[in-house]
Structures are given as C-alpha cells and as structure tokens.
Amino acid sequence: MRISPLVLLLFAMVGCQSRQSPPIGADSTDAGKATTAFNKGVDFSNRKDWDTAISCYSEAIRLKPDYAKAYFNRGNAHHNKGEYAQAIKDLTEAIRLKPDYAVAYVGRSFAYQERGLKANAAADFAKAKELGYEP
C-alpha cells in the first residue's frame, strides 16, 4: 500500500499527541517519541505557531522529563508569545538540567529584561559569556 504525500502531511499536522502506533521501523521508545514530538515542535516554531509548538515541546518533556533542549525551546516559544514568566520558568529548568547551557542563560536574560529585571538579565548574560557565548 502506498501512502500519498497529502496523507503524510495531514498526519504530521494533527499535533503531537497521536495515539496511533508508530510506522514500522520507527523508534517506539519514550526517548524516540520525545524526539519526534520535539522535532514537530521545531517545525511548528518555524511556522510561528507557538501554541502548537508549546504543546509538542510539552509532550516531549512528558516523555523525557530531563530533555533540557525541549525546555529551552518551549521557553523560547513562551517568550515569543510574550509569556515572560513562563519563559523564565522553562529556561531555568533547562539550566538546572544542563548548567553549562550558555544560550539558555541568554534566553533567560532576554526574558528577565522584558520583565524589567535588569540585574538578573545582566547576571545571566555575564554567565553566558563566561560559558563561552559570543554575541
């Protein structure tokens, strides 16, 4: 049986919480499913569909709670929606999981700046530079 590209596109657009069995040869482990959800989140982020991207990153985190990059990307999506408190929360968790995550410090610095927390923003930016971040 051959599946048309349109069917595949529609399947990809249904979101991140499909309960269908994975295709033959797909990684059916939670880590594999987390990666799939994360990649869908990236796709939706690239389309600036922040709500769906957040849903996908949340699914990735549900499947793999120590997924620092998913917390980072979800934090960025919240930032893009103007949800700075939630962005700070997610970026803080990314940093907790991966203390040398320089770009997470930069992202949290921007969110702090948006909230008027200039000292926090400056401290995070300094930490990012200490970790090797170059603007």
N, C-alpha and C positions, 0 to 999 in steps of 0.2 A: 504494500500500500504506500502510495506516495502522498506526502502532505504538501499542500501548496504553501508558498511563501506568505500568502494572506492569512492563512490559518495560524502559522507560526507567529506572525506579527500580532494577531488578536490575542493569542495565548500569552505573549510577552506583556501585553498591555493590561491584563487583568489584575496586576498587582503582585504583591509578594507573599501572600498567604494562601496560595493554591494548595488544596488538599489532594491533588491528583498524584498518582505515582510518577516518579521521575522517569524520563525516557531511558531505554536500555543503554547501558554504558555510562549513565550519569552517576555522579557521586551522590549516594543517598545518605551519607553520614550527616550528622548535625553540622559539622565543620563545612562540609561541601554545600549543604543547604544555606548555611550562613554566607558563604562566599557568593552563591547565586543571588541571594537577597541583596547583599552588598553591591554587587555589580548592577543589579536592577536599580538600586538607589543612585548609583553614579549616573546611569542613563537618564533617570528622571531629573537628577540635579542638572545635568547638561541641558535639559529642556526647560529648566527653571520651574519645574513642577515640584515645589518644595514640600507640599503636604504628602504627596505620594512618595517622594524621596525619603522623608522622615519615617513614613510607615515602613518602607523597605529597610532602612537602617535599624529601626526598632526591631524588626523581625530578625535581622542578622544578630543583633545583640541578645535577643531572647534565645537564639540557638547557640550563641557563643558569647557568654557574658564577659569574657576578657578581651573582646575584639576592640582594641584601642582605636584602630582606624575607623571603625563604624561609629564610635562615639565622636571622634573628630569630625567626620563628615556630617553626622546628624547635628552636631553643634554648629557647623558652618551653615547648614540649611536653616536652622533656627535663627542664626544671625541674619541671613538673607531675608527672612520674614520679619525682622525687627524684634524678635523674641530674645532679647539680650540676656535676661536672667537664665532662661533655659539653655542658651548657648554657653554661658559661663559654667553651668552645671555639667553639661556634657563634655566640654573641653577640660574641666577639672578632673573628670573621671578618666578621660584619655591620658592626662598627665599622671594621674595616680597609677594607672596601669603600665605606663611607659614613661618614666620620669625624664628620660632624655629626648622626648618628643618636642624638638625645638619649634616646629611650626604650630603645634598645639598651644604653646606659650604665646606665639604671635597672634593666633586667632583669639585667644582669651584676652590678650592685650587690647585688641580692637573692640571686643565686646565690653570690656571694662571702660574703655574710652567713651563708648556710646552711652554708658550709664553715668558718666561724669566721675568715674573713679580713677582719677589721673595718676595717683601714686601707685595703685595696683597695676595700672596699664604700663607705667614706666618700669616697675619691678619685673613684670613678665617679659617685656621687650628686652630688658637687660639680661635676663636669664636665657632668653632665646639666643642672644648674641654670644653669651658665654658658652652655650652648647654648639656654637658654630653657624648659627643662622646669619646669612648675609643678605640684607635688603637689596 
